């Protein structure tokens, strides 16, 4: 029953996603693209922040990298936007390889500070090297006449992220990442290759955001440093995962739906109120629902997970031996 729940919900959502461009308005398609992009970012952040426990406050680095890689390919070489997104995703993975090896040596607040500093360096690079990135002027792309192809591509990536998270949650790899989150030293004592798993997860979590960055630039028809590395996107992504439930399959989905609606209602007219509401949601989630709204019926806090988790890992380790 545990496995049928997420799959049933995913199936119903998939049918609705396929039908929406056929029966919905242009506004509904545009709003859905934004929601699905946030959903991809939330699931990507959930892999490294929710499962592996390496939380940080700048999940948009690879979104910005992908936005510029894709935009430059389209602007200078007229690469089709869908191929540019694939190259951007590959660029995100390549960039994450050395970054993962360097950044994941840091733990706790030092990792968060290091990722924050990385975002500032990338934004400064985009502003300073205007001969490549057009600097503060930005890169203007030809707008799409029909958003439906873009919608289906973004929806496909979101579906892949949902299914990949479900697979991760029901695999030994997911258990190992949760063990790293709970107690990395104890996980190492059980024979878990923590460094390799952390770097691999970091690289995997960079691919989809980079691809989304390229698609986001195509959706807007424009990209510049403040847009590519926007703080409101990053805060919203983190709030989605915290609100829905870190280290869960349906948590990012629930959080993305709720906060995308709040974003649509408040951001255009009341951006300050929206940012304040995101901060309040983060505080509420941390203080009162640390396991998210999808787990409200369970004991709050991570301590309830720790000991049973290590018992399960030790049992599996004994079976393997």
SULGI-V349395 format. One record per backbone hydrogen bond with DSSP energy under -1.0 kcal/mol. NH is the residue of the N-H (numbers start at 1). CO is the residue of the C=O. E is the energy in kcal/mol with one decimal. If there is no record, write none. Layout:
NH | CO | E
NH | CO | E
//
This chain:
5 | 1 | -1.7
7 | 3 | -1.2
8 | 4 | -3.0
9 | 5 | -2.3
10 | 6 | -2.5
11 | 7 | -2.5
12 | 8 | -2.3
13 | 9 | -2.5
14 | 10 | -2.3
15 | 11 | -2.1
16 | 12 | -2.1
17 | 13 | -2.4
18 | 14 | -2.0
19 | 15 | -1.8
20 | 16 | -1.8
23 | 19 | -1.7
24 | 20 | -3.3
29 | 25 | -2.0
30 | 26 | -2.5
31 | 27 | -2.8
32 | 28 | -2.2
33 | 29 | -2.1
34 | 30 | -1.8
35 | 31 | -2.4
36 | 32 | -2.8
37 | 33 | -2.3
38 | 34 | -2.3
39 | 35 | -2.2
40 | 36 | -2.2
41 | 37 | -2.2
42 | 38 | -2.8
43 | 39 | -2.4
44 | 40 | -2.3
45 | 41 | -2.5
46 | 42 | -2.0
47 | 43 | -1.3
48 | 44 | -1.1
49 | 45 | -3.2
50 | 46 | -1.1
51 | 46 | -2.1
52 | 47 | -1.6
54 | 48 | -2.7
55 | 53 | -1.2
64 | 60 | -2.3
65 | 61 | -2.3
66 | 62 | -2.5
67 | 63 | -2.1
68 | 64 | -2.0
69 | 65 | -2.5
70 | 66 | -2.7
71 | 67 | -2.1
72 | 68 | -2.5
73 | 69 | -1.9
74 | 70 | -2.2
75 | 71 | -3.1
76 | 72 | -2.5
77 | 73 | -1.4
79 | 73 | -1.6
84 | 80 | -2.5
85 | 81 | -1.7
86 | 82 | -1.3
87 | 83 | -2.3
88 | 84 | -2.4
89 | 85 | -2.2
90 | 86 | -2.1
91 | 87 | -2.6
92 | 88 | -2.2
93 | 89 | -1.8
94 | 90 | -2.5
95 | 91 | -2.5
96 | 92 | -1.9
97 | 93 | -1.0
99 | 95 | -1.4
100 | 96 | -3.0
101 | 97 | -1.6
102 | 98 | -1.7
103 | 99 | -3.7
104 | 100 | -1.9
106 | 103 | -1.9
110 | 107 | -1.6
112 | 108 | -1.5
113 | 109 | -2.6
114 | 110 | -2.3
115 | 111 | -2.3
116 | 112 | -1.9
117 | 113 | -2.6
118 | 114 | -1.9
119 | 115 | -1.8
120 | 116 | -1.6
121 | 117 | -2.0
122 | 118 | -2.4
123 | 119 | -2.3
124 | 120 | -2.3
125 | 121 | -2.4
126 | 122 | -2.3
127 | 123 | -1.8
128 | 124 | -2.7
129 | 125 | -2.5
130 | 128 | -1.6
132 | 129 | -1.7
133 | 129 | -2.7
134 | 130 | -1.5
137 | 134 | -1.4
139 | 223 | -2.8
141 | 221 | -2.0
151 | 147 | -2.6
152 | 148 | -2.3
153 | 149 | -1.9
154 | 150 | -2.6
155 | 151 | -2.8
156 | 152 | -2.1
157 | 153 | -2.1
158 | 154 | -2.4
159 | 155 | -2.3
160 | 156 | -2.2
161 | 157 | -2.3
162 | 158 | -2.3
163 | 159 | -2.6
164 | 160 | -2.7
165 | 161 | -2.1
166 | 162 | -2.3
167 | 163 | -2.5
168 | 164 | -2.5
169 | 165 | -2.8
170 | 166 | -1.2
171 | 168 | -1.4
175 | 171 | -1.5
176 | 172 | -2.3
177 | 173 | -2.3
178 | 174 | -2.3
179 | 175 | -2.1
180 | 176 | -2.0
181 | 177 | -2.2
182 | 178 | -2.3
183 | 179 | -2.7
187 | 183 | -2.2
188 | 184 | -2.2
189 | 185 | -1.8
191 | 188 | -1.7
192 | 187 | -2.0
194 | 192 | -2.0
197 | 193 | -2.2
198 | 194 | -2.5
199 | 195 | -2.3
200 | 196 | -2.3
201 | 197 | -2.5
202 | 198 | -2.4
203 | 199 | -2.5
204 | 200 | -2.4
205 | 201 | -2.4
206 | 203 | -1.2
210 | 206 | -1.6
211 | 207 | -2.2
212 | 208 | -2.8
213 | 209 | -2.0
214 | 210 | -1.5
215 | 211 | -2.0
216 | 212 | -2.9
217 | 213 | -1.9
218 | 214 | -1.8
219 | 215 | -2.5
220 | 216 | -2.3
221 | 217 | -2.4
223 | 139 | -1.5
228 | 224 | -3.0
229 | 225 | -2.4
230 | 227 | -1.0
234 | 230 | -1.3
235 | 231 | -2.8
236 | 232 | -2.1
237 | 233 | -2.1
238 | 234 | -2.1
239 | 235 | -2.5
240 | 236 | -2.2
241 | 237 | -1.6
242 | 238 | -2.6
243 | 239 | -2.8
244 | 240 | -2.4
245 | 241 | -3.0
254 | 250 | -2.6
255 | 251 | -2.8
256 | 252 | -2.5
257 | 253 | -2.0
258 | 254 | -2.2
259 | 255 | -2.6
260 | 256 | -2.0
261 | 257 | -1.6
262 | 258 | -1.9
263 | 259 | -2.8
264 | 260 | -2.3
265 | 261 | -2.0
266 | 262 | -2.4
267 | 263 | -2.3
270 | 266 | -3.3
274 | 270 | -2.2
275 | 271 | -2.6
276 | 272 | -2.3
277 | 273 | -2.4
278 | 274 | -2.2
279 | 275 | -2.1
280 | 276 | -2.3
281 | 277 | -2.4
282 | 278 | -2.4
283 | 279 | -2.3
284 | 280 | -2.8
285 | 281 | -2.7
286 | 282 | -2.4
287 | 283 | -2.5
288 | 284 | -2.9
289 | 284 | -1.1
292 | 289 | -2.5
293 | 243 | -2.6
294 | 244 | -2.1
295 | 292 | -1.3
298 | 295 | -1.7
305 | 302 | -1.5
306 | 302 | -1.3
309 | 305 | -2.0
310 | 306 | -2.1
311 | 307 | -2.1
312 | 308 | -2.1
313 | 309 | -2.3
314 | 310 | -2.5
315 | 311 | -2.2
316 | 312 | -2.3
317 | 313 | -2.6
318 | 314 | -2.2
319 | 315 | -2.1
320 | 316 | -2.5
321 | 317 | -1.7
//
